[in-house]
Amino acid sequence: MKRFAKLLFIIFIIIITSTIGIMAFIAFAPQFGQAPKGSHLEQIRQSPNYNKESDVFINQITTTLDMNISKLGETLNEFIFSKNTKPPKPLPSVFENLHLQDSLPHITWFGHSAILLEIDQYRILLDPMLGPSASPISFFGRRFKNENKIPIDSIDNIDAILISHDHYDHLDYPSIQKLKTVTKKFFVPLGVGAHLEKWGVDPDSIEELDWWDETTLNSLQLVFTPARHFSGRAISDRNKTIWGSWVIKGKSSKIYFSGDSGYGPHFEEIGNKYGPFDFAMMECGQYNQKWLDIHMMPDQTIQATIDLKAGKMMPIHWGAFQLSVHTWDDPVIQAKKFAKNENLEFVTPVIGVRISLQESTTSWWEDL
């Protein structure tokens, strides 16, 4: 009996120690960022998209995030036994011409949703998650192997960084630490500025926006538009910051960046208000029927592009991390098929290759 009581005591101590350790890690590890406070919090509470009773941001339409125990068990089983979720060999990647500029819009894709957009002589980074792990813990959510590493130290002269939301695969602490000294301006969703300030970004260089807020980067028009998703970096901060998408309007081009989103009426609303678009970078990856409200299936991605009145689209949110159980290349295979059915121009650049919006691209993934 004494031995059993001693065992229970040891287990109790282990549980208490582990809990304290986890809480201390979340409280002090810088990658978790910090919650908005003071005037920032007051600004958030004035947002029409903030529910004061539940003290969180809300989507335009009902959106389910939680799975019951049964679905969690099914999903865990799928992750354990899923196949071909990672590429069979390193992905082709050619990081050249990162310093070029001319009058035509260009994009350089770094994998997932990280983009360098050149437009009207401005250099803009979209969701620059350039680090090795989409997780607060370095050995989880590891990036797929590339033939060449992302040369983040050689990226400079950035006019602005645009962030869609604060999830780890879009807002990366190590990347911000390296990029903050070479970036003039940060445009972020309401609440996300608190993370950046904790990470040493000059508050005067940060501009926070709510849905439908319009601003400018000199001659460029920027609009923060709705998405159907959620936010949070720790255990207790779900939906304390807002999430969204971006409209970027230059002298001769209008571009849309989706961030993360489930399908919804906001795409048509954005298309009617700001479209048609010359080019749309559309979430297509990490989907599952169990979380259909917050990530689109490939056919929905194509329909959303049509709703936006976009003439050409590029699938993003794939090609870097395993965050769902589909095969690693299923997003681009399926989206290309649906795009062909709709006669929609489809762009799939190789990672790190700078292309103009007029260039054609190849189905490079088929050669792996």
N, C-alpha and C positions, 0 to 999 in steps of 0.2 A: 504493500500500500504506500509506504514511504517512497519507494522507487517511482511509482506511478505519479505521485504528487510532485516529486522532483522533476520528472519529465514534463508535466504540465507547466511547472514554473519556468523551465527552460524555454518551452515553446512560447509562453507568454512574453518572456523577455525578448525573444527573437522578434516576435510580432511588433512589440512596442518600439524596439530599436529600429526595425525596418521602417515603421511608419514615421518615426521622428526623422530618420535619414531622408526619406522621400520628401517629406514636407520641407526639410531644410534645403534640399536640392532645388525644389521648385521655388522656394523663397529667395534663394541667393544666386542661383545659376543665371547669368545674364541673358542667355538665349530665350528665356521665357518672357522677357520684356517686363512691362509694368502696366498696371491698370490706369486709365485716365483719372485725373483728379483735378480739384480746383476749378478754374474757369473752363478747362477742357471738358470736364464732366458736366458742368452747367450747360455748355453748348450742346453736348450730346442729348441732354434731357429736353432740350427745346426742339429736337428733330421730330417731324411728323411721322417718321419711321421708327420711332422709339416708343415702346410700350412702358409707360411709367409705372403701371401696376406690377408687372413682372420684372421691370428694370432691365430690359433687353431690347435689342433691335429685332424687328419682325419682317418677314417676307410679305410681298404684295398679296400672295394667295397662300392658302393653307399648305404647309410644308412639314412633312414628317421626317424626323431625324433619328428617332430611337428605334432600336430593334429589341424584340423580346428575347428571352433566354433561348428559346428554340431556334430563332433566326441567328443568334450569335453563335450557337453551337454549329449550325449548318455552315455558316461563313468560315469559322475556324477550320472546320473539316475541309472546306474547299481550298483554303489557303495551304493547308498541309499537303493535299493530294493533287493540286493543280499542276499542269505540265506546260512547258514552253512559255513560262511567264517571264523568262529572261532571254535575251538574244544568245544564239549559240556561239558567238564570238564577238570581239570588240566592234562597236559600231564605227563606221567610217566617219571621220571628223577631220576637217581641214580648216584650221583657224588662221586664215590669211585675210589681208586687206581690212583689218579692223580699224584702220586709221584713215581710210579713204573717205572722201566726200565729193558729191557733185550735185547738180540741180535735180536729178531724178530721185524719187524715193527708193530706198533699198532696205532690205531686212537681212539680218543674220540670226539664225536660230541656234540656240545653245542646247536644245533638247527641252522636253516638257513645255513649260509656258514662258521660258526666258527668251526674250527677243531684244536685239539691238535694232531700233528703227531709226533710219536716217530720212528726214523729211525737211525740205526747205532749208537746208544747211544746218539743221538741228540734229543732235544725237541724243536719242531717248532710249533708255533701258526700261523694258516692261517686265515686271515681276522677275528681277534678276536673281533667281535661285541658281547660283553658280557653284555652290559648295558640294561636298561629296555625300551628304546625308540629309534626307528630308525628314528630320527627326531631331528632338532635343538631345537624343543620345546617339553618339557618333556611329555605333555599330548597328543601328536599325535604319531601315529605309535607305540603304546604300544605292548610289547612282550606278547604272549600268556602266560597264567598262567601255571607254572610247579608245579609238586608236591613238588619239592625242588628247592630253589633258586640256581643260579649258584654261587659257592663259589669262586668268583674271588680273594678274599683276601688270599686264601690258594694256589693259583697258583704261583709257583716260579721256579727258576732255568731254565729259558727259554733261549735257545741258540740263537734263532732268531724268529722274527715276519716277515711274508711275507704278503704284502698287494696287492690286485689285482687292486683296484681303490678307489677313495676318496668319494664315496657315503656313506650316513650315516648308511646304513645297512651293511657296510663292514669296514669302518674306523670310529671308535667310540671314541670321545674325552674322556669321563669318563673312558673307558676301557684302553686307552693308558696312562692316568694319573696314573692308578693303576699298570699297567704292566711295565712302562718304567724303574722302579728301579730294576726289576728282569729279565730284558731282555738284552742280551749282544749285539745283532745286529739287525738292521732293514733293510730289503730289500724291496724297494718300487718303484713304477713307477716314471718316470721323472716328477718332479714338486711336488710330494706328500711330499718330504722332507721338503718343506717350512712349511707345516702344522705341522709336527712333531717338527721342531725347535721352532715354536711359542709356542708349548705345553711343551717345556722344555726338549725335548730329546737331548742328546749330539750329536752335528753334526758329530763327529768322529765315531759314531756308526751307521750312516745312509749311505746306499749305494743306489743310484738311478739308475734305468736301463731303457733302451729303448727296443723295440721289438727285439728279437733275441740276446740280450746281454747275455753273459755267465759269471758266476762268481762262486766262491766256498765258502763254509762254511767248512773250513778245508778239510776233505775228501769227502764231499758232493758236487756234481755239481748242480748248480741252473741255470735255464734258464728262462728269462722273455719272454714269447711268446705272439703272437697277440690274440686279442679277437675282437668281433664286438659289440661295446657298446658306452658309452659316459661317461663324468665325470662332476663334479661340485658340490659345496656345498652351493652356494649363487645365487643371481640373475644374476650377470654379469660374472661368471667365468666358463661357460659351455665350456668343452673341452680344458681348459687351462692346465690340467694335462693329462697324458696318462693313459690308462686302459689296462689290459691284463690278462694273465693266467700264470701258473707256471709249469715248469718241474723240478722234484726233483729226482736226480739219486744218489742212494746209492751204496754200494758194491754189493748187490744182488737184489735190487728192483728199479724199475723205476715207479714213481708216477706222476700223472697229476692232477692239480687243475684248474678248468675252470674259476674261477671268474664268472662274468656275461658276457653273449654273446648271440647274435643272431646266427642263423646257417649261416655258410659260408665256403668257401674253405680253410680257415686257419686250420681247424681241420685235414683235409687230409694232408696239408702241414706239420703240426707239427708231425703227425703220421709217415709220410715218413722220416722226419729228425731225430726224437728222439724215435719213437716207435720201437717195440711194448711196451705197458705199462702193468705192472702187475696190476695196480689199478688206476681207474680214479674217481675223485670226480666231478660230472657233474651238472651244473645248471639245475634245473627242478622245476620251481615254479614262481609265480608272472607273469605269461604269459597272453597274450591277443592278439587276432588277430589284434587289432589296433596298437600294438607296437611289431609286429612280427620281425622287423629288429633288435631289441636289446635284446629280450628274446626268448628262444626257446620254442616251444610246446613240449610235452612229446615225441612224435614220433621222432622229430628232435634231442632231447637229446640222444635217443638211436642210431640214425644214426650217430651223431657226435662221440659217443663212438666207434662205428664200424670204422669210418674214422680214429680215433686215433690209432686203432689196440690195444685196451685195452681189457684184458681178463676178467676183473671184474669191475663193476661200482657201485657207491653209489650216489643216488640223493641228491643234496643239494639245498639251497635257498628255503626251505619250512620248515614248522614246527615251526615257531617262530613269524612271522609277517603277517598281512593282507596288502599286497601291490597290490593286484589285486582283481578281483571279482569272481574267481572260488572258489569252496568249499575248505576248508582248507586241506583236504586230497586228493583232485583230482590229484595233481602232482604225488604222490607215487602210487596211484591206476592205473593211466594211464601208467606211466613209467614201472611199474612192468609187466603190460599186454604186452606192446611192447617188453620189454626185454625177456619175455618168448617166444614170437614169434620168436625171433632171437637167442634163446638158449644162452643168455648172462647172466652170473652170476650177481646177484642183491643183494646188501647189504643194509640193513636198520637197523642200530643199534638204540637202545633206547637212548634217550638223556642222556649224562653223563656216559654211560657204555663203558668202555675201552675194545676194541676187537682187536684181531690180524687179519691180512688180510686173514687168512685161515679159520676163524670162520664163521659158518652159523648164520643167524639172523632170527627173527620172524616177522610176519606182525602185530606188536604190536598195530598199529592204529585201527585195526579191532575190538579191544576189548573195545573201548571207546563208 
